[in-house]
Amino acid sequence: MTAASSPAVSAIIICLNGETFIEEAIESVRNQTFADWELIVVDDGSTDGTAGIVERATQSDARIRMVAHPGNANCGMSASRNLGMAQATGRYIAFLDADDIWLPHKTADQLAILSADPELAMVYGRTEMWHSWRTGRRSDDFFYDLGVAPGQAYNPPALFNLLMMNRYQSPSSCGTLIRHDVAQAVGGFDPEFRGMFEDQVFYARLLAQYKVHVDDQCWARYRQHENSHSSQEMARIPLRRTHLRYLRATEAYLKSRGIRDMSMRRALKRAQWYMRAKLAAAYLRSAVGR
């Protein structure tokens, strides 16, 4: 594909054994009111019917194609998103997980915002925590607080510091539109984070360096799955360990880029202290419970 014929937006869906929802995710891209896109589906070593579903979609729409790691290997979410970006030709990048969906005006609205300000690196809004797909009750769906006034752009370190607080709506993989060159400039996704906090590692890097627009609109639905073990302390310990590892990786990244903003350093230190305290408390509760 030549530069002249390259699409404006490259949508990237990563998928591992996603036959249950992948068709719905693909259709949500095809249903966009903005049509100048390509869709790259990265199969991360699926062993179910995912490949067949995606292959049928590629046959019905030339804008869709599927790629996989050599030997159909499972390499994790970060490596899969990086593979998608390496294949992408659009000026803008948008991610979607195989079990989530975009709302029809997502790309059109977000592209209009980014195009209006060439200094913007990314735009995101509210992402719906989507329970009603299973319960049928719209009252079960909800949004997190954005943490900032919507409808405006923010320079670093405002959004980075909010991300470290872990209290508000952070950029979600299904809810952002990003300049392709910026995604490459921050180094893409860290393959050391295969499945937990891989998106936070990436967005922390971006928010630390670039101007980002935060909007009040909802452009994506993040499908919520039940996890019967999520309330057990031992199940939370690996999550908190990875959270702490993400914070340390972010600190190392800032040092490697020569970013020495004091408010960022304080936000990182507070987040690390808080997570160490949570991890210690979880270990104590699990030890007492045995």
C-alpha positions in Angstrom: 0.0 0.0 0.0 1.4 3.4 -1.0 1.5 6.5 1.2 -1.1 8.1 -1.0 -3.5 5.2 -0.5 -2.8 4.6 3.1 -5.9 4.8 5.4 -6.2 7.6 8.0 -6.8 5.1 10.8 -5.2 1.7 11.5 -7.4 -0.3 13.9 -5.7 -3.2 15.7 -7.5 -6.1 17.4 -5.4 -8.6 19.3 -7.0 -11.9 19.9 -6.3 -15.2 21.8 -9.0 -17.8 21.5 -11.6 -15.1 21.0 -14.2 -16.9 18.9 -17.0 -16.0 21.3 -16.8 -12.2 20.7 -14.4 -11.5 17.9 -17.1 -11.2 15.2 -18.9 -8.5 17.3 -15.6 -6.6 17.7 -14.9 -6.7 14.0 -18.5 -5.6 13.2 -18.1 -2.6 15.5 -15.2 -1.5 13.4 -17.0 -2.1 10.1 -20.0 -0.1 11.5 -17.9 3.1 11.9 -19.4 6.2 10.3 -15.8 7.0 9.2 -14.8 4.6 6.5 -11.1 5.4 5.8 -9.6 2.7 8.0 -7.8 -0.6 7.8 -8.3 -3.4 10.4 -5.4 -5.6 11.4 -6.4 -8.6 13.5 -3.4 -10.1 15.3 -3.9 -13.7 16.2 -1.8 -14.4 19.3 -1.7 -18.2 18.9 -5.4 -19.1 19.0 -6.4 -22.7 19.0 -10.1 -22.3 18.7 -12.2 -21.1 15.8 -10.9 -17.5 15.8 -8.9 -17.8 12.6 -11.8 -19.1 10.6 -14.1 -16.2 11.8 -11.4 -13.6 10.9 -10.7 -15.2 7.6 -14.4 -14.9 6.6 -14.3 -11.2 7.5 -11.2 -10.7 5.4 -13.0 -12.2 2.4 -15.9 -9.9 2.8 -14.0 -6.7 3.4 -10.7 -5.9 1.7 -9.8 -3.4 4.5 -9.4 -6.3 7.0 -6.4 -8.5 7.2 -5.0 -11.0 9.7 -1.4 -11.5 10.9 0.2 -13.9 13.4 3.5 -14.4 15.1 5.9 -16.9 13.5 4.8 -20.4 14.1 1.5 -19.1 15.3 3.2 -18.6 18.7 1.6 -17.0 21.7 3.7 -14.0 22.5 1.4 -11.9 24.8 -0.6 -8.8 24.4 2.3 -6.3 24.2 4.1 -8.1 21.5 0.9 -8.6 19.6 0.0 -4.9 19.7 3.6 -4.1 18.5 3.2 -6.6 15.6 -0.1 -4.8 14.7 1.6 -1.4 14.8 4.5 -2.7 12.7 2.0 -3.8 10.0 -0.1 -0.6 10.3 0.0 2.1 7.5 -2.4 4.7 9.0 -1.4 8.0 10.4 -3.4 7.2 13.5 -3.6 4.0 15.6 -6.6 2.7 17.5 -6.7 -0.5 19.6 -9.6 -2.8 20.3 -9.6 -6.1 22.3 -11.5 -9.0 20.9 -14.2 -8.9 23.5 -14.9 -5.1 23.5 -16.7 -2.9 20.9 -16.5 0.6 19.5 -19.5 2.8 19.2 -20.2 4.0 15.6 -18.9 7.6 15.9 -15.7 6.7 17.6 -13.2 7.2 14.9 -15.0 10.1 13.3 -15.3 12.1 16.5 -11.8 11.4 17.7 -10.2 12.1 14.4 -11.9 15.5 14.3 -10.5 16.4 17.7 -6.9 15.3 16.8 -7.0 16.9 13.4 -8.0 20.3 15.0 -4.8 20.5 17.0 -1.6 19.2 15.5 0.1 19.2 18.9 -2.2 16.5 20.3 -0.8 13.0 20.5 -3.9 11.2 21.7 -7.5 11.6 22.6 -9.6 9.5 24.9 -13.0 9.8 26.6 -15.2 7.8 28.9 -15.2 4.0 28.4 -18.4 2.2 29.5 -17.9 -0.6 32.0 -20.2 -3.0 30.1 -22.2 -5.5 32.2 -25.6 -5.3 30.4 -24.3 -7.5 27.6 -24.7 -10.4 30.1 -27.5 -9.1 32.5 -29.7 -7.3 30.1 -29.9 -4.4 32.5 -28.5 -1.0 31.4 -28.5 0.1 35.0 -25.6 -2.3 35.6 -23.3 -0.3 33.3 -21.3 2.5 34.6 -18.4 5.0 34.0 -15.4 5.9 36.2 -14.8 9.6 37.0 -12.4 11.2 34.5 -10.6 13.0 37.2 -10.2 16.2 35.1 -12.6 18.7 33.4 -13.5 17.1 30.0 -13.5 18.8 26.6 -9.9 20.1 26.8 -6.3 19.1 26.3 -3.7 18.6 29.0 0.1 18.9 28.9 2.3 16.7 31.1 2.5 16.0 34.0 -1.3 16.4 34.8 -2.6 13.2 33.3 0.5 11.2 34.2 0.1 12.1 37.8 -3.6 11.1 37.7 -2.7 7.8 36.3 -0.3 7.1 39.1 -3.1 7.8 41.6 -5.1 4.9 40.0 -8.5 6.4 41.0 -9.9 7.7 37.8 -10.7 6.7 34.3 -7.4 6.1 32.6 -6.9 5.7 28.8 -8.4 2.4 27.9 -7.1 0.3 25.0 -10.5 0.4 23.3 -11.1 4.1 23.9 -8.2 6.0 22.5 -7.0 7.3 19.1 -3.2 7.9 18.9 -0.8 9.4 16.4 1.1 6.5 14.9 4.5 8.4 15.1 3.9 9.0 18.8 3.1 5.4 19.6 6.4 4.5 17.9 8.4 7.3 19.6 7.5 6.1 23.1 8.8 2.6 22.2 5.5 0.9 21.7 4.4 -1.7 24.2 6.8 -3.4 26.6 6.9 -7.1 25.7 7.9 -7.9 29.3 4.3 -7.2 30.2 2.4 -9.9 28.5 -1.0 -9.5 29.9 -1.4 -7.3 33.0 -0.7 -3.6 33.0 0.7 -3.8 29.5 -1.6 -0.9 28.5 -0.8 1.2 31.6 3.0 0.9 30.9 2.4 2.3 27.4 0.0 5.1 28.4 2.3 6.2 31.3 5.1 6.7 28.8 2.8 8.7 26.5 1.2 10.8 29.2 4.6 11.7 30.6 5.7 13.3 27.3 2.8 14.5 25.2 -0.3 16.7 25.1 -3.6 14.7 25.3 -7.2 15.6 24.9 -9.8 14.2 27.4 -13.4 14.2 26.4 -16.7 13.6 28.0 -18.1 11.3 25.3 -18.3 7.6 25.4 -16.8 5.9 22.4 -16.3 2.3 23.5 -17.8 -0.5 25.7 -15.4 -2.5 27.8 -17.0 -5.9 28.3 -16.9 -7.0 32.0 -16.3 -10.7 32.7 -17.1 -12.4 36.0 -14.0 -13.6 37.9 -15.0 -15.7 40.9 -11.5 -15.5 42.4 -11.0 -11.7 42.2 -12.1 -11.3 45.8 -9.5 -13.7 47.2 -6.3 -12.1 48.6 -3.9 -14.7 47.2 -5.4 -14.0 43.7 -4.7 -10.3 44.3 -1.1 -10.7 45.3 0.2 -11.4 41.7 -1.8 -8.5 40.4 -0.2 -6.2 43.0 3.2 -7.5 42.3 2.7 -6.7 38.6 1.4 -3.3 39.5 4.5 -2.6 41.4 6.6 -3.9 38.6 4.8 -1.5 36.2 5.6 1.4 38.5 9.2 0.5 38.6 9.4 0.1 34.8 7.8 3.5 34.4 10.4 5.0 36.8 13.2 3.4 34.8 11.7 4.6 31.5 11.5 8.2 32.7 15.2 8.1 33.8 16.2 6.6 30.4 14.5 9.5 28.7 16.0 12.2 31.0 12.5 13.2 32.3 13.1 14.7 35.8 9.9 16.4 36.6 9.6 16.5 40.4 5.8 16.1 40.5 6.1 13.0 38.4 8.8 11.6 40.6 6.7 12.3 43.7 3.6 10.7 42.1 5.6 7.6 41.3 7.1 7.3 44.8 3.6 7.7 46.4 2.2 5.1 44.1 5.0 2.6 44.9 4.7 3.2 48.6 1.0 2.7 48.5 1.3 -0.5 46.5 4.0 -1.9 48.7 1.7 -1.3 51.7 -1.2 -3.0 50.0 1.0 -6.0 49.0 2.2 -6.3 52.6 -1.3 -6.2 54.0 -2.4 -8.9 51.5 0.4 -11.2 52.5 -0.5 -10.6 56.2 -4.1 -11.4 55.6 -3.3 -14.5 53.6 -0.9 -15.7 56.3 -3.5 -15.2 59.1 -6.1 -17.0 57.1 -4.1 -20.1 56.6 
